[in-house]
């Protein structure tokens, strides 16, 4: 059986690392995102990776994303809902638009990606739906109530859908990393430095201080977890929220 993975938010950070890792193991990969430039850079580096533009908050765009992926690489049987966004603000000053954007990109984006992905799994004898959530889906953090709400929603979605599909050869799981060394993390560090006057070393330490290992998670740790979840050895693993956080959650 040939595996074909569609990865949203595949142009940078964790999504790009998952794409590279799966392609190296022989999986056909389609990466999707809103900006073509980073997607094309990843695709040009590996002939097994195909890039398409899509907006996970738009239902028609997500439907077209799967159509284009199937045309390019055949039926999709692995769906990795990785696209996401993060923002921070004190709850009392949090604007409705910002709250809604966190829900739209992180939660609704996962819902649409999974729903259209499930339609593509009909009739197949193998399927994996994987959400790249966050440790913020397992616990709370100050100043990111909207982000935590969206990521908690993803965990609920995963657990419910896993039970719906338990009688089928499909699994549904979430991977929940702690703070991960990505461009998005660097933007958070820059924001802390700007708002507090901290130097970069102290700003970084402020973020990873809750990790018992006192370090940031690396993208390859997430990619190898995804590779395990799509393997036959994980065929009974479903409805799980796998924490990759250095022991921050137990």
GUBALO-439636 format. One line per 10 residues: number of its first residue (from 1); their letters; for each residue x, y, z of N, C-alpha, C. Coordinates in pm, 1 decimal, decimal comma, padded with zeros to 6 digits, m for minus. Layout:
# GUBALO-439636
NUM> A> X/Y/Z/X/Y/Z/X/Y/Z ~ ...
# end
This chain:
# GUBALO-439636
1> XXXXXXXXXX> 00083,8/m00119,7/00000,0/00000,0/00000,0/00000,0/00087,7/00125,2/00000,0 ~ 00057,0/00218,1/m00090,9/00132,8/00342,0/m00096,7/00067,6/00446,1/m00006,3 ~ 00148,2/00510,5/00074,7/00098,2/00611,1/00166,9/00114,1/00750,5/00107,3 ~ 00010,2/00830,5/00123,4/00011,1/00969,5/00075,8/m00037,2/01058,3/00189,5 ~ 00050,7/01143,4/00237,5/00018,9/01232,5/00348,9/m00004,9/01374,4/00299,9 ~ m00112,7/01434,3/00346,6/m00138,1/01576,2/00323,1/m00113,0/01648,9/00454,8 ~ m00025,9/01749,5/00450,8/00013,8/01822,9/00570,6/m00018,7/01969,9/00552,0 ~ m00106,2/02023,1/00635,4/m00135,2/02166,2/00628,7/m00029,8/02243,3/00707,4 ~ m00011,0/02368,6/00669,6/00095,0/02446,4/00733,2/00230,7/02383,7/00709,6 ~ 00250,0/02331,1/00589,5/00369,3/02251,1/00560,2/00489,3/02326,8/00508,4
11> XXXXXXXXXX> 00481,3/02458,6/00502,8/00590,2/02535,2/00443,6/00701,2/02573,6/00538,7 ~ 00673,8/02572,6/00667,8/00773,6/02614,7/00766,4/00761,3/02531,6/00893,9 ~ 00859,7/02546,1/00980,5/00852,9/02490,7/01114,4/00822,0/02342,6/01121,5 ~ 00729,8/02308,2/01210,1/00696,5/02168,7/01235,7/00641,0/02101,1/01111,2 ~ 00552,7/02167,9/01038,2/00493,7/02108,0/00919,0/00597,5/02071,0/00815,6 ~ 00694,1/02159,9/00793,4/00800,9/02132,3/00697,2/00886,5/02015,0/00743,7 ~ 00914,7/02006,9/00872,9/00995,4/01897,0/00925,8/00922,4/01764,0/00912,0 ~ 00792,9/01763,0/00937,6/00714,7/01639,9/00919,1/00718,0/01598,1/00772,6 ~ 00701,1/01694,6/00682,5/00702,4/01664,8/00539,0/00835,1/01602,9/00497,2 ~ 00944,3/01663,6/00538,8/01076,3/01611,1/00501,5/01097,8/01470,9/00557,7
21> XXXXXXXXXX> 01059,3/01451,7/00682,6/01081,5/01322,2/00747,2/00999,5/01211,8/00679,7 ~ 00871,7/01237,7/00655,4/00788,6/01134,8/00593,5/00834,4/01104,8/00451,3 ~ 00873,4/01208,4/00377,5/00921,5/01187,4/00240,4/01046,9/01101,0/00239,6 ~ 01133,9/01120,0/00337,5/01256,2/01040,3/00346,2/01227,4/00893,7/00375,6 ~ 01111,5/00867,0/00436,6/01075,6/00727,9/00466,1/00995,6/00664,2/00352,5 ~ 00975,7/00737,0/00242,6/00908,8/00681,4/00126,2/00763,5/00718,7/00109,7 ~ 00711,2/00803,0/00197,0/00571,9/00846,7/00187,3/00560,3/00958,7/00083,3 ~ 00457,9/00952,5/00000,1/00426,7/01066,7/m00085,9/00366,7/01176,9/00000,2 ~ 00408,4/01300,2/m00021,3/00366,6/01409,4/00065,1/00314,1/01526,4/m00016,5 ~ 00200,7/01578,8/00025,4/00150,2/01705,5/m00026,6/00147,9/01804,5/00088,7
31> XXXXXXXXXX> 00213,6/01918,1/00069,7/00210,9/02022,4/00172,3/00123,0/02136,5/00124,0 ~ 00053,1/02198,0/00217,4/m00039,3/02305,8/00183,0/m00021,7/02421,8/00279,4 ~ m00048,3/02541,3/00229,6/m00040,9/02661,2/00310,8/m00085,1/02780,7/00229,1 ~ m00089,1/02894,9/00291,9/m00136,4/03014,9/00222,8/m00029,1/03081,6/00138,8 ~ 00097,6/03067,3/00176,1/00206,4/03136,4/00106,7/00282,8/03039,0/00017,5 ~ 00285,8/03061,5/m00113,6/00350,6/02965,8/m00203,0/00502,4/02960,6/m00191,1 ~ 00566,4/03070,6/m00156,2/00713,1/03074,5/m00158,0/00776,9/02971,0/m00065,2 ~ 00742,1/02968,1/00064,8/00804,7/02866,2/00150,7/00765,7/02724,2/00113,0 ~ 00643,7/02705,0/00065,4/00600,7/02572,4/00021,9/00686,7/02523,4/m00093,7 ~ 00710,2/02610,6/m00190,4/00788,8/02572,7/m00307,6/00932,5/02538,5/m00270,5
41> XXXXXXXXXX> 00987,7/02608,7/m00173,2/01124,8/02580,2/m00130,4/01135,9/02439,3/m00073,4 ~ 01037,2/02400,2/00006,7/01038,3/02265,4/00063,8/01018,8/02161,0/m00045,3 ~ 00927,0/02186,6/m00136,7/00896,3/02089,6/m00242,3/01013,3/02071,5/m00338,9 ~ 01084,8/02178,3/m00369,0/01197,3/02169,7/m00463,3/01311,2/02085,2/m00408,7 ~ 01317,1/02072,1/m00277,4/01426,9/01997,7/m00216,2/01404,3/01847,0/m00214,4 ~ 01282,0/01801,8/m00246,8/01252,4/01658,4/m00242,5/01144,2/01627,0/m00345,5 ~ 01173,8/01535,9/m00436,0/01081,4/01504,0/m00544,6/00953,9/01435,8/m00496,5 ~ 00953,2/01385,5/m00373,2/00834,4/01319,3/m00319,9/00737,5/01417,6/m00256,0 ~ 00774,4/01546,7/m00251,7/00689,8/01648,0/m00188,3/00629,3/01739,2/m00295,2 ~ 00498,0/01754,5/m00289,2/00424,4/01840,4/m00382,3/00358,7/01953,0/m00302,2
51> XXXXXXXXXX> 00360,5/02073,9/m00355,1/00307,9/02190,3/m00282,4/00184,2/02247,6/m00349,7 ~ 00085,8/02284,7/m00267,4/m00033,4/02353,9/m00316,3/m00072,3/02461,6/m00214,6 ~ m00133,5/02567,7/m00261,9/m00178,8/02673,3/m00171,0/m00323,5/02646,1/m00128,3 ~ m00352,1/02678,3/m00003,6/m00487,1/02657,4/00050,4/m00502,2/02737,7/00178,0 ~ m00627,3/02765,9/00212,5/m00661,7/02836,8/00336,0/m00750,7/02744,9/00418,0 ~ m00701,0/02696,1/00532,0/m00774,7/02596,2/00609,6/m00899,1/02653,1/00676,1 ~ m00914,8/02784,3/00676,4/m01035,6/02843,7/00735,7/m01148,3/02856,4/00634,3 ~ m01122,9/02820,0/00509,2/m01221,4/02832,7/00401,8/m01261,4/02693,8/00353,3 ~ m01388,9/02660,1/00366,2/m01434,8/02524,9/00333,6/m01408,7/02487,5/00188,3 ~ m01436,8/02577,8/00096,2/m01413,9/02549,1/m00045,5/m01266,0/02529,2/m00075,1
61> XXXXXXXXXX> m01182,3/02609,8/m00011,1/m01038,6/02597,5/m00031,2/m00987,4/02463,2/00019,5 ~ m01039,7/02417,2/00132,2/m00997,6/02287,9/00186,9/m01042,4/02174,7/00094,8 ~ m01163,9/02183,6/00041,8/m01212,2/02081,2/m00051,9/m01123,8/02076,1/m00176,1 ~ m01089,2/02191,9/m00229,7/m01001,7/02198,5/m00347,0/m00861,6/02147,2/m00314,8 ~ m00817,8/02171,5/m00192,3/m00686,3/02122,7/m00148,5/m00678,0/01970,8/m00163,0 ~ m00780,1/01900,8/m00117,9/m00779,3/01755,1/m00128,1/m00792,6/01709,3/m00273,4 ~ m00871,9/01780,6/m00351,5/m00884,8/01745,7/m00493,1/m00750,2/01757,6/m00565,3 ~ m00679,9/01866,6/m00540,5/m00549,8/01889,4/m00605,6/m00446,1/01788,6/m00556,1 ~ m00450,1/01758,0/m00426,6/m00355,8/01660,8/m00372,1/m00376,8/01523,4/m00434,6 ~ m00503,3/01483,4/m00449,8/m00535,2/01353,7/m00509,3/m00493,3/01348,5/m00655,2
71> XXXXXXXXXX> m00515,6/01456,7/m00727,1/m00474,4/01462,6/m00866,4/m00322,9/01449,0/m00881,2 ~ m00249,4/01505,8/m00786,8/m00103,8/01506,4/m00796,1/m00039,9/01376,6/m00747,9 ~ m00093,5/01319,0/m00638,3/m00025,7/01207,3/m00573,0/m00111,7/01085,5/m00545,8 ~ m00237,0/01087,3/m00593,8/m00325,9/00975,6/m00565,9/m00402,4/00996,2/m00436,3 ~ m00483,4/00898,1/m00396,1/m00569,4/00912,5/m00277,9/m00490,3/00947,8/m00152,0 ~ m00544,4/01040,0/m00074,7/m00483,2/01078,8/00052,5/m00529,1/00981,1/00160,5 ~ m00435,2/00920,4/00232,4/m00473,6/00832,0/00343,0/m00411,6/00872,1/00476,8 ~ m00332,8/00979,2/00475,9/m00277,5/01035,1/00599,5/m00304,1/01185,1/00598,7 ~ m00371,7/01234,1/00699,3/m00404,5/01376,6/00708,5/m00340,2/01433,0/00834,6 ~ m00254,3/01531,7/00817,2/m00189,1/01596,4/00931,2/m00235,0/01741,6/00936,2
81> XXXXXXXXXX> m00323,5/01770,9/01029,6/m00376,2/01907,0/01046,7/m00279,4/01984,7/01135,1 ~ m00184,8/02050,7/01071,0/m00077,9/02119,2/01143,2/m00091,7/02271,0/01141,4 ~ m00164,0/02325,7/01045,0/m00174,0/02471,4/01032,9/m00228,4/02532,6/01161,3 ~ m00164,5/02639,2/01205,4/m00209,8/02703,7/01327,3/m00150,4/02842,1/01342,2 ~ m00196,9/02912,1/01442,0/m00147,7/03046,5/01470,8/m00155,0/03069,4/01620,4 ~ m00069,1/03159,2/01669,8/m00068,0/03190,6/01812,6/m00062,5/03341,6/01831,2 ~ m00123,0/03386,7/01939,6/m00125,2/03528,4/01974,5/m00135,5/03536,5/02125,9 ~ m00106,0/03652,7/02182,1/m00115,5/03665,7/02327,5/m00171,5/03802,2/02365,4 ~ m00246,1/03803,0/02474,6/m00302,6/03926,7/02529,3/m00364,0/03895,2/02665,3 ~ m00364,6/03990,6/02758,3/m00437,7/03970,1/02882,9/m00585,6/03948,8/02852,2
91> XXXXXXXXXX> m00649,1/03858,9/02925,5/m00787,3/03825,3/02893,5/m00878,0/03947,8/02894,5 ~ m00858,1/04037,3/02990,1/m00944,3/04155,7/03000,9/m00932,6/04247,7/02880,6 ~ m00819,9/04238,7/02808,9/m00797,5/04324,2/02692,3/m00808,2/04247,9/02561,0 ~ m00843,8/04121,4/02568,7/m00851,5/04037,6/02448,6/m00969,0/04079,4/02361,9 ~ m00941,4/04108,2/02236,1/m01046,5/04152,2/02144,3/m01117,7/04031,2/02083,3 ~ m01245,2/04049,5/02054,9/m01323,9/03939,7/01998,6/m01264,4/03891,4/01866,6 ~ m01216,7/03983,8/01783,8/m01157,8/03944,3/01656,0/m01038,3/03851,5/01676,1 ~ m00956,1/03883,0/01777,1/m00839,7/03799,5/01805,5/m00882,5/03662,5/01856,5 ~ m00981,5/03659,3/01944,5/m01033,4/03532,8/01995,4/m01087,9/03447,3/01880,9 ~ m01164,4/03510,5/01793,0/m01225,2/03436,9/01682,2/m01120,1/03384,9/01584,9
101> XXXXXXXXXX> m01013,3/03463,7/01565,3/m00907,9/03420,3/01473,1/m00838,3/03296,0/01524,9 ~ m00814,9/03289,8/01656,6/m00752,9/03171,0/01713,6/m00841,5/03048,2/01693,5 ~ m00972,1/03065,2/01708,9/m01064,6/02953,9/01685,5/m01068,1/02915,6/01538,2 ~ m01072,3/03015,8/01451,7/m01083,5/02989,9/01307,6/m00964,5/02910,8/01255,3 ~ m00844,0/02956,9/01285,7/m00723,7/02893,4/01230,1/m00696,8/02759,2/01296,8 ~ m00699,5/02756,7/01429,0/m00657,8/02636,5/01499,9/m00767,0/02529,2/01508,1 ~ m00887,2/02567,6/01548,2/m00992,8/02468,5/01570,8/m01076,6/02443,6/01445,5 ~ m01131,3/02549,9/01387,9/m01212,1/02530,1/01266,8/m01127,1/02475,0/01153,6 ~ m01002,8/02519,8/01145,1/m00912,2/02467,2/01042,5/m00891,6/02317,7/01056,1 ~ m00878,0/02270,3/01179,5/m00863,4/02126,5/01202,3/m00993,4/02053,1/01169,4
111> XXXXXXXXXX> m01106,2/02109,7/01210,7/m01236,3/02050,0/01179,8/m01254,5/02031,0/01028,7 ~ m01230,3/02136,5/00952,3/m01249,4/02129,1/00806,7/m01150,3/02031,2/00742,8 ~ m01027,4/02034,2/00788,9/m00926,2/01944,2/00733,0/m00960,6/01799,1/00761,5 ~ m01004,1/01770,7/00883,4/m01042,9/01634,4/00917,6/m01169,8/01591,4/00843,3 ~ m01267,8/01681,2/00835,0/m01393,5/01643,7/00770,3/m01373,6/01611,2/00622,9 ~ m01302,8/01698,2/00551,8/m01275,1/01671,5/00410,7/m01180,0/01553,3/00395,9 ~ m01086,8/01539,2/00490,6/m00996,5/01425,0/00485,5/m01069,4/01294,0/00504,0 ~ m01167,1/01291,6/00595,4/m01244,0/01170,0/00618,8/m01322,1/01130,1/00494,3 ~ m01374,8/01228,2/00423,4/m01445,5/01198,5/00298,9/m01353,4/01129,4/00200,3 ~ m01225,0/01165,3/00201,1/m01128,0/01104,1/00110,4/m01085,6/00964,7/00155,3
121> XXXXXXXXXX> m01113,7/00930,8/00281,3/m01076,7/00798,1/00331,5/m01182,4/00692,4/00301,7 ~ m01299,3/00733,2/00257,6/m01407,1/00637,4/00231,1/m01361,0/00529,7/00133,2 ~ m01383,9/00406,2/00172,1/m01348,5/00294,0/00086,0/m01204,9/00247,7/00100,9 ~ m01124,6/00318,1/00177,2/m00985,7/00278,9/00195,5/m00971,9/00186,9/00317,5 ~ m00868,5/00105,9/00316,4/m00845,1/00009,4/00424,6/m00739,2/00056,7/00522,8 ~ m00704,3/00183,1/00513,4/m00604,4/00240,7/00603,2/m00625,0/00390,9/00604,4 ~ m00617,3/00449,8/00723,0/m00629,9/00594,8/00731,0/m00580,7/00647,9/00863,9 ~ m00516,0/00762,9/00859,2/m00466,6/00827,9/00979,9/m00504,7/00976,0/00977,4 ~ m00570,0/01021,1/01083,0/m00599,7/01162,4/01102,0/m00520,7/01208,8/01224,3 ~ m00432,7/01305,3/01205,5/m00344,9/01350,4/01313,2/m00350,5/01502,4/01322,9
131> XXXXXXXXXX> m00379,1/01552,1/01441,2/m00378,2/01696,3/01465,6/m00251,9/01732,0/01542,4 ~ m00180,8/01832,6/01495,1/m00069,8/01886,4/01573,6/m00131,5/01994,0/01662,3 ~ m00159,2/01954,5/01784,9/m00225,9/02044,8/01879,1/m00119,3/02119,6/01958,2 ~ m00119,4/02105,6/02088,4/m00023,5/02175,9/02173,3/m00043,4/02128,8/02315,7 ~ 00058,9/02143,8/02397,1/00041,1/02119,7/02539,0/m00062,4/02216,4/02596,3 ~ m00084,3/02328,1/02523,7/m00188,9/02423,3/02563,7/m00328,3/02363,9/02547,1 ~ m00338,4/02247,5/02486,2/m00464,8/02175,8/02480,2/m00486,2/02084,5/02600,0 ~ m00382,9/02074,7/02684,6/m00388,8/01986,1/02800,9/m00383,8/02060,3/02933,2 ~ m00344,7/02187,4/02929,4/m00336,6/02267,6/03050,7/m00355,5/02414,4/03012,2 ~ m00366,8/02500,4/03111,1/m00384,6/02642,0/03082,9/m00254,8/02719,2/03095,1
141> XXXXXXXXXX> m00249,3/02832,6/03027,4/m00137,1/02925,3/03036,5/m00194,1/03066,7/03042,2 ~ m00131,1/03155,7/03115,7/m00179,1/03294,2/03118,9/m00153,6/03366,0/02987,0 ~ m00239,0/03458,3/02955,2/m00227,8/03548,9/02839,3/m00254,0/03482,7/02703,3 ~ m00290,6/03356,4/02704,5/m00323,0/03289,4/02577,7/m00452,6/03209,4/02593,7 ~ m00552,4/03268,6/02660,2/m00678,3/03197,1/02685,1/m00745,0/03155,0/02555,3 ~ m00739,5/03240,4/02453,0/m00802,9/03206,8/02324,7/m00731,5/03090,9/02255,5 ~ m00598,4/03089,6/02263,0/m00519,2/02981,9/02203,8/m00544,7/02850,6/02277,9 ~ m00543,6/02857,4/02411,7/m00571,6/02737,7/02491,3/m00712,3/02683,5/02464,3 ~ m00809,2/02773,4/02450,3/m00946,0/02730,8/02422,5/m00953,2/02654,8/02290,3 ~ m00884,9/02706,4/02188,6/m00885,5/02641,3/02056,9/m00817,5/02504,9/02062,6
151> XXXXXXXXXX> m00703,6/02497,8/02130,4/m00629,8/02372,1/02135,8/m00701,9/02268,8/02222,5 ~ m00766,7/02312,5/02331,3/m00850,7/02219,4/02408,3/m00963,5/02164,6/02320,4 ~ m01018,2/02250,3/02234,1/m01123,1/02206,7/02142,5/m01075,4/02098,8/02047,5 ~ m00950,9/02110,8/02002,9/m00894,6/02009,4/01913,1/m00888,0/01874,1/01983,6 ~ m00846,4/01873,8/02110,3/m00838,4/01747,1/02184,2/m00976,8/01683,3/02195,9 ~ m01078,1/01764,1/02225,4/m01214,0/01710,4/02231,9/m01260,4/01654,2/02099,2 ~ m01227,1/01724,3/01991,7/m01261,8/01678,5/01857,3/m01196,2/01544,7/01827,1 ~ m01068,8/01532,9/01859,2/m00994,2/01409,7/01832,9/m01053,4/01292,5/01911,4 ~ m01080,4/01313,7/02038,1/m01131,6/01204,3/02120,7/m01270,1/01158,0/02074,5 ~ m01353,4/01253,2/02035,4/m01488,0/01217,1/01989,9/m01484,4/01144,6/01855,9
161> XXXXXXXXXX> m01405,3/01198,5/01761,5/m01399,7/01137,8/01629,2/m01336,2/00999,7/01634,3 ~ m01238,7/00981,8/01722,2/m01176,0/00849,6/01734,6/m01278,8/00743,0/01771,6 ~ m01371,8/00776,4/01859,8/m01475,1/00680,7/01898,4/m01572,6/00654,4/01784,1 ~ m01604,9/00758,8/01709,2/m01693,9/00741,0/01593,2/m01633,1/00645,6/01490,6 ~ m01501,6/00649,4/01475,7/m01434,6/00573,6/01370,1/m01369,5/00445,0/01420,3 ~ m01394,7/00409,5/01546,6/m01323,4/00296,8/01606,7/m01347,6/00164,0/01534,8 ~ m01461,5/00150,5/01469,3/m01491,3/00025,0/01399,2/m01431,5/00021,0/01258,9 ~ m01366,3/00129,1/01219,1/m01306,9/00137,5/01085,9/m01154,5/00131,7/01096,8 ~ m01084,2/00106,7/00986,6/m00937,3/00095,8/00991,8/m00868,8/00232,2/00992,1 ~ m00925,4/00324,2/01067,8/m00871,9/00460,6/01075,5/m00842,7/00494,3/01222,3
171> XXXXXXXXXX> m00739,2/00571,8/01245,5/m00713,3/00621,7/01379,8/m00710,4/00774,2/01378,2 ~ m00738,7/00832,1/01494,4/m00742,9/00977,4/01509,6/m00666,4/01013,4/01636,5 ~ m00563,6/01094,5/01624,4/m00482,2/01129,6/01740,0/m00436,1/01274,6/01733,0 ~ m00393,1/01324,5/01846,6/m00334,1/01458,0/01854,6/m00193,2/01446,9/01911,8 ~ m00104,0/01526,3/01857,7/00031,3/01538,9/01911,7/00038,7/01675,6/01978,2 ~ 00082,7/01678,1/02103,3/00076,8/01800,2/02184,6/00215,9/01842,5/02229,9 ~ 00286,2/01919,2/02148,5/00420,0/01962,2/02187,7/00416,3/02078,1/02286,3 ~ 00522,1/02087,1/02367,1/00547,5/02208,3/02442,5/00608,3/02312,3/02350,1 ~ 00662,0/02418,0/02406,2/00725,3/02521,7/02323,8/00831,0/02458,6/02233,9 ~ 00816,0/02479,9/02103,1/00899,7/02414,1/02004,1/00983,4/02516,5/01928,5
181> XXXXXXXXXX> 01107,9/02478,6/01898,4/01202,6/02568,7/01832,5/01162,0/02588,8/01686,6 ~ 01080,3/02691,6/01660,7/01030,7/02723,1/01527,2/01031,5/02874,1/01507,5 ~ 01010,0/02920,3/01383,3/00997,8/03065,4/01361,5/00885,9/03128,9/01443,8 ~ 00776,0/03057,2/01466,8/00666,7/03110,3/01547,4/00712,1/03132,9/01691,4 ~ 00794,6/03041,3/01743,0/00847,9/03058,4/01877,1/00936,9/03182,3/01884,4 ~ 01018,2/03201,2/01781,1/01107,1/03318,1/01781,3/01027,9/03447,6/01784,4 ~ 00913,7/03449,4/01717,9/00829,2/03568,8/01722,8/00777,9/03593,4/01864,2 ~ 00746,9/03485,5/01936,4/00703,0/03499,6/02075,5/00816,2/03553,5/02162,7 ~ 00936,0/03505,2/02139,1/01051,9/03552,9/02214,0/01076,2/03701,2/02186,4 ~ 01068,0/03738,2/02059,3/01086,5/03879,0/02022,0/00980,9/03967,5/02088,6
191> XXXXXXXXXX> 00858,0/03916,7/02098,0/00749,7/03992,4/02159,7/00773,9/04012,1/02309,5 ~ 00823,7/03907,2/02375,8/00856,5/03918,3/02518,2/00967,0/04021,8/02539,3 ~ 01068,6/04017,2/02454,2/01178,7/04112,7/02465,7/01129,2/04256,5/02447,4 ~ 01039,5/04274,1/02352,0/00987,1/04407,5/02322,9/00902,9/04461,0/02438,2 ~ 00819,3/04374,5/02495,8/00725,1/04420,0/02598,2/00787,3/04430,2/02737,4 ~ 00891,0/04349,2/02764,1/00945,8/04344,6/02899,7/01084,7/04403,4/02911,9 ~ 01154,1/04416,9/02801,3/01291,5/04463,9/02807,1/01391,4/04355,1/02839,4 ~ 01346,9/04229,7/02849,5/01438,4/04118,2/02874,0/01534,4/04100,5/02757,4 ~ 01653,6/04047,4/02785,8/01739,0/04007,2/02675,0/01690,7/03871,6/02624,0 ~ 01746,1/03826,0/02511,4/01693,8/03704,1/02448,0/01710,5/03581,8/02537,0
201> XXXXXXXXXX> 01822,6/03570,9/02606,5/01844,4/03454,0/02690,5/01738,4/03442,9/02799,7 ~ 01706,6/03554,5/02863,4/01605,8/03552,8/02968,7/01466,6/03530,3/02912,2 ~ 01439,4/03585,7/02793,1/01309,1/03565,1/02730,4/01289,0/03418,3/02694,0 ~ 01392,7/03354,3/02644,6/01384,2/03211,8/02611,7/01362,3/03128,4/02737,9 ~ 01437,4/03162,2/02841,7/01425,0/03087,5/02967,8/01286,0/03102,5/03028,7 ~ 01225,0/03219,8/03010,4/01090,7/03241,4/03063,5/00990,4/03147,6/02998,1 ~ 01013,1/03112,6/02871,4/00920,8/03024,4/02801,0/00944,9/02877,0/02834,5 ~ 01069,2/02835,5/02841,9/01090,4/02693,1/02868,2/01101,9/02659,1/03017,0 ~ 01078,0/02756,8/03102,9/01091,2/02733,6/03247,0/00993,8/02628,0/03299,9 ~ 00879,3/02610,3/03233,3/00781,2/02511,7/03278,8/00815,2/02370,2/03232,3
211> XXXXXXXXXX> 00912,6/02356,6/03141,2/00955,7/02225,5/03093,0/01057,3/02168,6/03191,4 ~ 01028,6/02055,9/03256,0/01122,7/01999,7/03353,8/01261,8/01972,8/03295,7 ~ 01268,8/01950,2/03164,8/01398,8/01928,4/03102,0/01471,2/02059,3/03070,6 ~ 01400,8/02171,2/03092,7/01459,4/02304,2/03073,6/01516,4/02322,9/02932,8 ~ 01433,1/02293,0/02833,7/01473,8/02311,0/02694,2/01351,0/02322,7/02606,9 ~ 01371,4/02366,6/02482,7/01264,1/02369,4/02385,5/01256,2/02235,0/02312,7 ~ 01135,0/02196,6/02275,7/01114,9/02077,6/02194,1/01168,1/02106,6/02053,7 ~ 01226,1/02005,5/01989,8/01278,4/02021,1/01854,6/01179,6/01961,3/01753,9 ~ 01166,3/02023,0/01635,3/01068,0/01975,1/01537,0/01082,4/01828,0/01500,6 ~ 01205,4/01775,1/01500,7/01222,4/01634,9/01461,8/01157,4/01539,9/01561,8
221> XXXXXXXXXX> 01142,8/01582,8/01687,2/01076,8/01498,9/01786,8/00929,0/01481,3/01753,2 ~ 00868,9/01584,8/01698,6/00728,4/01579,3/01658,0/00714,0/01495,9/01531,4 ~ 00806,3/01514,8/01437,7/00801,1/01440,7/01310,6/00813,2/01290,6/01333,4 ~ 00902,0/01250,6/01422,5/00918,0/01106,0/01446,3/00797,4/01047,4/01518,9 ~ 00730,1/01128,0/01599,1/00606,6/01081,9/01663,1/00497,6/01059,6/01559,3 ~ 00486,1/01151,5/01463,4/00390,1/01135,0/01354,6/00422,7/01009,9/01273,4 ~ 00551,4/00988,1/01245,6/00592,1/00869,4/01169,5/00550,9/00741,6/01242,1 ~ 00560,5/00741,6/01373,9/00515,9/00624,0/01450,1/00364,5/00608,5/01442,5 ~ 00290,9/00717,7/01453,4/00144,7/00709,8/01452,2/00091,0/00657,3/01318,9 ~ 00163,2/00678,0/01210,3/00114,0/00628,7/01081,2/00159,8/00485,9/01053,8
231> XXXXXXXXXX> 00240,5/00430,8/01143,2/00292,0/00295,5/01123,3/00189,1/00191,0/01167,3 ~ 00209,3/00066,8/01122,6/00120,4/m00042,2/01161,9/00129,7/m00068,6/01311,3 ~ 00244,2/m00038,2/01371,2/00262,5/m00061,0/01513,2/00174,4/00026,0/01600,7 ~ 00117,2/00131,2/01541,8/00029,7/00221,6/01618,1/m00116,4/00205,0/01577,9 ~ m00150,2/00092,2/01518,7/m00286,7/00075,9/01466,4/m00393,1/00070,3/01576,5 ~ m00352,9/00043,0/01700,7/m00448,8/00043,7/01811,7/m00442,2/00172,0/01893,2 ~ m00360,8/00265,7/01850,8/m00347,8/00393,6/01921,9/m00443,3/00493,3/01858,7 ~ m00549,7/00527,1/01928,5/m00647,0/00621,8/01874,5/m00714,1/00697,8/01988,3 ~ m00752,9/00820,4/01959,7/m00815,4/00904,5/02060,0/m00718,1/00959,6/02162,2 ~ m00589,5/00960,2/02129,2/m00487,8/00999,2/02225,3/m00438,3/01142,7/02201,8
241> XXXXXXXXXX> m00397,7/01206,8/02309,6/m00332,0/01337,2/02303,9/m00191,7/01316,0/02358,3 ~ m00097,0/01296,2/02270,4/00038,1/01257,8/02308,1/00119,8/01381,5/02340,6 ~ 00160,8/01391,7/02465,9/00236,2/01507,3/02513,6/00384,4/01490,3/02485,2 ~ 00440,5/01587,7/02414,7/00584,8/01593,6/02391,6/00632,2/01721,5/02459,5 ~ 00663,8/01709,2/02588,7/00679,9/01831,4/02668,2/00785,6/01821,5/02776,5 ~ 00871,1/01721,0/02768,7/00975,5/01707,4/02869,1/00923,7/01677,9/03007,7 ~ 00802,5/01625,3/03016,3/00744,9/01590,3/03145,5/00655,8/01697,5/03205,5 ~ 00624,3/01800,3/03126,4/00540,9/01909,4/03180,2/00400,8/01862,2/03214,0 ~ 00349,9/01764,7/03140,6/00222,2/01702,4/03175,0/00247,7/01553,6/03194,7 ~ 00175,5/01494,3/03288,6/00194,2/01352,2/03318,2/00060,3/01283,3/03336,8
# end
